[in-house]
Amino acid sequence: MNDGRTRTTFIQWTLILLLAVYSLFPIYMMTVLSLKTAQEDVAGNPFFVRHPNFEWYLNLFEPSEWVRGELTVPIVPYLVWVKNTAIAFTGALALTLLASLMAAYAIGRLRPPGWRWWRRALFASYLIPQTLIFLPMYLVVLRLHIDDSLLALILIYPMLTVPFCVWLLSAYFQRLSPEIEESAYIEGAGRWTAFVRIILPMSWPVIVAAGIFTLGIMSSDTMFASVFLPNQFHQTLAAGLSTMDVGLEDLTVIAGVNMAALTVVPIHGIFAGAFVRGLTAAMVEGA
């Protein structure tokens, strides 16, 4: 009996180790490549670096270059892209969570007529490929006169993320015991007070799961950011890095991609537990 348990435990940890190596290997290779010189990149071992070099990272923060002897512009506006990304993601994430929580609570708790069909329709709309909705969204941006503005992304990204987040949160709200709110009503609390002080704290893992999903969708987008923000100094990190040239003699873009990835990994690591609990709770409660 003990031998069987030991064997099962060994297999489980082996699989976990293989999965961890498989997941971290791309980040490791990006880090190794970003630390190589151009000569070592061509002639050196592809799996490790002998002489670490931070030249490509420093190129991301080059202050300026002279234009016509008087004007200066950043060679790679990396910090500008970081600022734009932070503004667009913060605004879109706040709008997504606010709209999703309100809609999910209405569908999952208040249950208006046809609420099941509303959930299905929202989830079906999430499955529509982005290439099919690109043109209508572009027309909306033009009509609102917000092209080449971060406001375009702040309004467009929630259109991509709200359907799934509403489906996820409403599945959780649907199965919550009504006694949770009824006890608050007995104490004199209104629906809004019960929602803010009781439902929201209980729903923290599911909200984190919805937030991380939203960040994942936004951080992987290059199409909308590139087209809606043609000005290089208005673009996000993903769109800006996608416009840079990649070559054996210049690995600056590799350093930029790696630095952007390494800033996201700790965020996911910190909230990994809440993310798993949130998805599990939503799937179990909303089954």
Residue, then its C-alpha position, 0 to 999 in steps of 0.5 A: m500500500n505504501d509502495g503504491r502511494t510512494r509511486t503515485t507521489f513520485i509520478q505526480w511530482t515528476l509530472i509537475l517538474l516536467l510541466a514547470v520546466y516546459s513552462l519556464f524554458p521559453i523564459y529561460m531561452m529569452t533571458v539567455l538570448s537577451l544577455k548575449t553579444a551579437q558574436e556569441d549569439v551567432a557562434g556561441n552555445p544556444f542554451f547558455v551565455r558565457h559572457p553576460n552582456f546588458e547592452w541590449y537592455l541599456n539600449l531600451f533606455e537610451p535617452s535621446e538622439w540628435v535630429r537636425g542638431e536641435l531636436t531630440v527623440p528617444i531611440v526606443p521609447y520603451l518607457v513611453w510604451v510602459k506608461n501607455t501600457a499602464i494607463a490603457f490596462t488600468g483603465a480597461l481593467a477597471l472598466t471591465l471589472l466594474a461592468s462585469l460585476m454589475a452585469a454578472y450580479a444582475i444575471g446571477r442573483l436577480r435573474p431577469p427573464g431569459w437570464r440563462w439565454w443572456r449568459r449563453a449569448l454573452f459567452a457565444s459573443y466571446l468566441i467570435p474571432q477578433t478579426l471579424i469584429f475588427l472592422p466594426m470596432y474601427l468604425v466605432v473608434l473613427r465615429l467617436h474621434i478617439d483614433d490614435s488615443l489611449l481612450a480607444l483601447i480603454l473602450i475597446y478592450p472591455m468589449l473583448t473581455v467583458p463577455f467571458c468575465v460576466w459569464l465567469l462571475s455570474a456562474y459564481f453568483q448564481r450558486l451562492s446561497p441566498e441566506i448569505e444576503e438574507s442575513a444581511y437584510i435582517e440586520g437592516a442592510g440594503r442590497w447595495t450594502a450587502f453586495v459591497r460588504i458581503i458578496l464582494p469580499m467572498s468573491w475575491p478569488v473569482i474577481v482575481a481570476a477575471g482580472i488576470f484573464t483580462l490582463g492576459i487578453m490585453s497584453s497579447d493584443t498587437m492588432f488593435a493597439s497597432v492600428f488604433l495607435p499609429n503614432q509610435f509614442h502612443q503605442t503600448l509595449a506589445a504594439g511598440l515591440s512588434t514594430m521593432d526589427v529583429g536581427l542577429e546584430d541587434l537583440t534589443v527587441i528580445a531584451g524588451v520582450n523579456m523585460a516585459a515578460l519578467t514584470v508579468v510573471p511576478i504578478h501572476g505568481i502572487f495571485a496564482g493561488a487566488f486565480v486557481r481558487g477563483l476558476t475552481a469556485a466559478m466552475v464548481e458553483g456555476a456547473 
